[in-house]
Amino acid sequence: MTLDLVTAKRMALEYLAEQQTKPGGVPYSIVDSRIVEDDEGWYFPYQSVEFLTTGDMNASLVGNWPIFVRRDGLHVGPCRPEKWLRRN
C-alpha cells in the first residue's frame, strides 16, 4: 500500500488528535505551508492552535519534531527530518 498526501495528512491529524487528549496536550494544527515530502514519506510540522490564532509566544510549541507518515503507512509519529540530520 502506498499512501497519498491526503491520506497521510489524515493519519497525522488522527495522531495529533490522540496526543491532545493526553496530559499536557492542547489542540494542535498542522502548518500546511511547511509540509515536507521526501522519498520515504511526509513531515507534518504542527503548532498549537492558540499560538497560530493569537501569536502568543507563551502558547508556542518549542522543540517538537514534525509528525512523519511513511508512504507505506507503517510509521506515524514524531521524527526528525533526514535532511536536517545530513546538514547537522
Backbone as a chain_set.jsonl record, in Angstrom:
{"seq": "MTLDLVTAKRMALEYLAEQQTKPGGVPYSIVDSRIVEDDEGWYFPYQSVEFLTTGDMNASLVGNWPIFVRRDGLHVGPCRPEKWLRRN", "coords": {"N": [[0.846, -1.177, 0.0], [0.602, 2.168, -0.887], [0.601, 5.404, 0.287], [-1.167, 8.518, -0.344], [-0.784, 12.121, -0.271], [-3.095, 13.287, 0.889], [-4.253, 11.189, 2.397], [-2.105, 10.61, 4.089], [-1.923, 13.025, 5.513], [-4.379, 12.979, 6.853], [-3.898, 10.816, 8.561], [-1.823, 11.887, 10.117], [-3.213, 13.969, 11.375], [-5.04, 12.465, 12.873], [-3.272, 11.236, 14.644], [-2.323, 13.514, 16.032], [-4.727, 14.33, 17.204], [-5.136, 12.285, 19.056], [-2.94, 12.783, 20.723], [-3.557, 15.251, 21.869], [-5.381, 14.646, 23.8], [-4.0, 13.641, 25.872], [-2.279, 14.102, 29.076], [-1.244, 17.438, 29.448], [-1.635, 17.936, 26.828], [-2.749, 19.945, 24.079], [-5.009, 21.632, 21.796], [-3.945, 21.009, 18.491], [-2.563, 22.054, 15.329], [-1.786, 21.351, 11.963], [0.821, 22.853, 10.123], [0.345, 23.809, 7.139], [1.85, 25.127, 5.123], [4.416, 24.366, 5.606], [4.797, 21.667, 5.193], [6.767, 18.878, 4.346], [7.919, 16.762, 1.802], [9.541, 13.698, 1.159], [11.469, 10.951, -0.229], [10.711, 8.868, 1.433], [8.35, 9.573, 2.751], [6.087, 11.885, 4.358], [6.571, 14.91, 6.198], [4.95, 16.498, 8.759], [4.765, 19.486, 10.055], [3.681, 20.953, 13.108], [1.703, 23.048, 15.295], [0.522, 24.742, 18.23], [-2.943, 25.472, 18.293], [-3.757, 27.736, 19.636], [-1.439, 29.394, 19.624], [-1.174, 29.79, 16.837], [-3.471, 31.246, 16.282], [-3.416, 33.458, 17.996], [-0.806, 34.36, 18.251], [0.56, 34.413, 20.595], [3.449, 33.949, 22.275], [3.778, 32.443, 24.583], [2.107, 30.329, 24.213], [3.269, 28.88, 22.266], [4.661, 25.983, 20.729], [7.721, 24.495, 21.338], [10.621, 22.971, 20.131], [9.446, 20.65, 19.242], [9.304, 17.804, 17.138], [8.362, 17.292, 13.714], [5.391, 15.492, 12.683], [5.833, 12.424, 11.229], [4.838, 10.582, 8.436], [5.111, 7.573, 6.996], [5.336, 6.445, 3.606], [4.292, 3.896, 3.259], [2.58, 3.717, 5.343], [3.269, 2.514, 7.735], [4.544, 3.825, 9.786], [3.708, 6.397, 11.957], [4.304, 9.251, 13.539], [6.314, 11.382, 15.735], [9.306, 12.583, 14.235], [12.611, 13.333, 13.356], [13.427, 15.189, 10.548], [15.229, 13.717, 7.857], [16.779, 15.317, 6.167], [17.648, 17.315, 7.836], [19.269, 15.887, 9.547], [21.401, 15.195, 7.87], [22.471, 17.694, 7.366], [23.39, 18.597, 9.821]], "CA": [[0.0, 0.0, 0.0], [1.307, 3.439, -0.922], [-0.306, 6.486, 0.642], [-1.038, 9.815, -0.986], [-0.677, 13.213, 0.692], [-4.361, 13.483, 1.607], [-4.372, 10.115, 3.385], [-1.033, 10.802, 5.076], [-2.302, 14.152, 6.381], [-5.448, 12.499, 7.735], [-3.266, 9.988, 9.591], [-1.103, 12.799, 11.015], [-4.231, 14.657, 12.179], [-5.547, 11.49, 13.845], [-2.227, 11.105, 15.663], [-2.349, 14.723, 16.86], [-5.964, 14.312, 17.993], [-4.867, 11.398, 20.198], [-1.97, 13.427, 21.61], [-4.139, 16.37, 22.605], [-6.176, 14.139, 24.923], [-3.075, 13.216, 26.929], [-1.919, 15.191, 29.99], [-0.411, 18.47, 28.841], [-1.999, 18.116, 25.43], [-3.552, 21.108, 23.693], [-5.39, 21.491, 20.385], [-2.841, 21.2, 17.562], [-2.894, 22.229, 13.919], [-0.674, 21.18, 11.036], [1.189, 24.071, 9.396], [0.354, 23.316, 5.755], [2.891, 25.751, 4.3], [5.722, 23.81, 5.98], [4.844, 20.222, 4.953], [7.905, 18.463, 3.52], [7.823, 15.405, 1.256], [10.769, 13.105, 0.634], [11.256, 9.625, -0.812], [10.154, 7.948, 2.43], [7.026, 9.973, 3.214], [5.81, 13.298, 4.578], [6.775, 15.506, 7.517], [3.881, 17.45, 9.009], [5.019, 20.351, 11.204], [2.449, 21.361, 13.778], [1.819, 24.084, 16.305], [-0.722, 24.85, 18.994], [-3.954, 26.321, 17.671], [-3.743, 29.025, 20.338], [-0.345, 30.21, 19.09], [-1.456, 30.154, 15.45], [-4.554, 32.228, 16.207], [-3.162, 34.661, 18.797], [0.588, 34.782, 18.192], [1.095, 34.457, 21.962], [4.62, 33.072, 22.371], [3.603, 31.527, 25.714], [1.347, 29.171, 23.73], [4.036, 28.268, 21.186], [5.351, 24.719, 20.966], [9.139, 24.662, 21.022], [11.396, 21.735, 20.184], [8.709, 19.473, 18.79], [9.611, 17.32, 15.797], [7.138, 17.106, 12.935], [4.822, 14.146, 12.591], [6.245, 11.776, 9.988], [4.0, 9.476, 7.964], [5.795, 6.835, 5.925], [4.494, 6.17, 2.433], [3.601, 2.611, 3.411], [1.655, 3.842, 6.465], [3.692, 1.718, 8.887], [5.03, 4.698, 10.863], [3.093, 7.704, 12.128], [4.742, 9.799, 14.818], [7.376, 12.384, 15.655], [10.545, 12.131, 13.608], [13.469, 14.407, 12.867], [13.617, 15.02, 9.105], [16.553, 13.257, 7.435], [17.585, 16.395, 5.584], [18.264, 18.024, 8.958], [20.339, 15.03, 10.051], [22.533, 15.299, 6.945], [23.029, 19.038, 7.453], [23.979, 18.855, 11.149]], "C": [[0.893, 1.243, 0.0], [0.296, 4.551, -0.687], [-0.123, 7.683, -0.276], [-1.025, 10.882, 0.109], [-1.947, 13.379, 1.52], [-4.524, 12.438, 2.708], [-3.326, 10.264, 4.477], [-1.38, 11.938, 6.031], [-3.409, 13.737, 7.342], [-4.864, 11.669, 8.868], [-2.501, 10.852, 10.597], [-2.088, 13.535, 11.921], [-4.833, 13.729, 13.231], [-4.544, 11.301, 14.979], [-2.251, 12.315, 16.597], [-3.605, 14.786, 17.727], [-5.806, 13.415, 19.213], [-3.96, 12.085, 21.211], [-2.593, 14.548, 22.433], [-5.014, 15.914, 23.76], [-5.302, 13.701, 26.09], [-2.764, 14.386, 27.853], [-0.945, 16.168, 29.323], [-0.731, 18.732, 27.383], [-2.862, 19.349, 25.235], [-4.029, 20.869, 22.262], [-4.218, 21.868, 19.469], [-3.376, 21.411, 16.151], [-1.632, 22.022, 13.09], [-0.439, 22.503, 10.313], [1.404, 23.668, 7.932], [1.497, 23.878, 4.917], [4.281, 25.176, 4.565], [5.819, 22.294, 5.79], [5.997, 19.913, 4.001], [7.679, 17.018, 3.082], [9.214, 14.952, 0.841], [10.45, 11.71, 0.122], [10.547, 8.665, 0.133], [8.739, 8.295, 2.873], [6.917, 11.474, 3.387], [6.081, 13.674, 6.025], [5.737, 16.605, 7.683], [4.206, 18.281, 10.247], [3.681, 20.777, 11.816], [2.762, 22.374, 14.862], [0.508, 24.113, 17.081], [-1.674, 25.8, 18.263], [-3.935, 27.703, 18.322], [-2.637, 29.929, 19.795], [-0.655, 30.682, 17.674], [-2.53, 31.226, 15.341], [-4.251, 33.518, 16.947], [-1.75, 35.207, 18.644], [1.253, 34.869, 19.556], [2.232, 33.446, 22.089], [4.526, 32.097, 23.542], [2.845, 30.264, 25.311], [2.088, 28.413, 22.63], [4.654, 26.944, 21.629], [6.791, 24.886, 20.503], [9.827, 23.306, 21.13], [10.656, 20.487, 19.746], [9.13, 19.1, 17.375], [8.31, 17.158, 15.027], [6.652, 15.657, 12.997], [5.201, 13.593, 11.219], [5.288, 10.637, 9.684], [4.731, 8.836, 6.796], [4.818, 6.52, 4.804], [3.724, 4.857, 2.54], [2.64, 2.614, 4.594], [2.076, 3.114, 7.721], [4.283, 2.55, 10.022], [4.283, 6.019, 10.808], [3.525, 8.194, 13.497], [5.871, 10.785, 14.638], [8.659, 11.796, 15.068], [11.316, 13.347, 13.119], [13.708, 14.187, 11.375], [15.055, 14.676, 8.748], [17.407, 14.382, 6.867], [18.259, 17.207, 6.677], [19.419, 17.207, 9.519], [21.585, 15.147, 9.177], [23.237, 16.648, 7.064], [23.779, 19.267, 8.756], [24.937, 17.78, 11.576]], "O": [[1.827, 1.346, 0.796], [-0.728, 4.634, -1.365], [0.922, 7.852, -0.903], [-1.233, 10.574, 1.282], [-1.873, 13.591, 2.73], [-4.895, 12.775, 3.832], [-3.621, 10.067, 5.655], [-1.151, 11.823, 7.235], [-3.38, 14.105, 8.516], [-5.289, 11.803, 10.016], [-2.529, 10.578, 11.797], [-1.822, 13.704, 13.111], [-5.107, 14.155, 14.353], [-4.931, 11.215, 16.144], [-2.205, 12.158, 17.817], [-3.546, 15.249, 18.866], [-6.292, 13.751, 20.293], [-4.182, 11.983, 22.418], [-2.194, 14.77, 23.576], [-5.358, 16.723, 24.622], [-5.808, 13.421, 27.176], [-2.958, 15.541, 27.472], [0.046, 15.762, 28.716], [-0.17, 19.64, 26.769], [-3.615, 19.741, 26.126], [-3.503, 19.988, 21.581], [-3.585, 22.908, 19.648], [-4.49, 21.002, 15.824], [-0.547, 22.463, 13.469], [-1.389, 23.19, 9.937], [2.492, 23.244, 7.542], [2.055, 23.165, 4.083], [5.222, 25.468, 3.828], [6.819, 21.692, 6.181], [6.183, 20.589, 2.989], [7.298, 16.164, 3.883], [9.975, 15.716, 0.247], [9.282, 11.328, 0.047], [9.857, 7.749, -0.315], [8.0, 7.418, 3.322], [7.558, 12.245, 2.672], [5.859, 12.889, 6.948], [5.647, 17.522, 6.866], [3.955, 17.84, 11.369], [2.684, 20.935, 11.112], [3.906, 22.538, 15.286], [-0.499, 23.565, 16.631], [-1.25, 26.804, 17.69], [-4.08, 28.718, 17.64], [-2.877, 31.108, 19.533], [-0.426, 31.846, 17.344], [-2.508, 32.031, 14.41], [-4.767, 34.573, 16.578], [-1.518, 36.392, 18.883], [2.383, 35.345, 19.667], [2.009, 32.237, 22.021], [5.135, 31.028, 23.499], [2.931, 29.243, 25.993], [1.584, 27.412, 22.119], [5.111, 26.807, 22.764], [7.042, 25.366, 19.398], [9.635, 22.581, 22.106], [11.182, 19.38, 19.866], [9.294, 19.968, 16.518], [7.263, 16.913, 15.627], [7.405, 14.738, 13.32], [4.928, 14.208, 10.188], [4.966, 9.829, 10.555], [4.945, 9.456, 5.754], [3.621, 6.35, 5.034], [2.635, 4.721, 1.981], [1.952, 1.62, 4.829], [1.32, 3.089, 8.693], [4.5, 2.026, 11.114], [4.223, 6.676, 9.769], [3.147, 7.608, 14.512], [6.339, 11.006, 13.52], [9.039, 10.665, 15.369], [10.744, 14.272, 12.543], [14.146, 13.108, 10.976], [15.991, 15.277, 9.276], [18.623, 14.4, 7.062], [19.347, 17.738, 6.459], [20.437, 17.768, 9.922], [22.702, 15.194, 9.692], [24.452, 16.737, 6.886], [24.719, 20.06, 8.789], [25.508, 17.858, 12.664]]}, "num_chains": 1, "name": "protein.A"}
